[in-house]
């Protein structure tokens, strides 16, 4: 689950990505629409990051890489 589910095309929205075991591993990278989402912090159930500017209106895929394991 991602909250908030929407934000401006200009980016700059802090989002929370909920899941489980998100604090495993030490190398974390998050992208939104193929662009880096500025990682802020995480715990076992949530990752927070600042969204980049979007390329076009509409939904964008969110990808989390933890120690090179990819989660979508």
C-alpha positions, 0 to 999 in steps of 0.5 A: 500500500502506498500513501498518499496514492496521488501527488502532483506531476512536479513531484515533491510528495512524501510517500509511505510504502507499506509492506513487511520485512522492509528493514532487511538488508542494508542497500535500499533504493526506491524508484517511482516511474523509473526515477529515484525516489529520495529515500528518507527512512524505513522500519520493518513495515514502512519505507518513506521517500520523496517523489521525483517529478513525473514524466506524464500524468497517471500512475507510475510503477514503484520499485523497491530494491533491497540488497538487489532483491526487487519488490514491486 
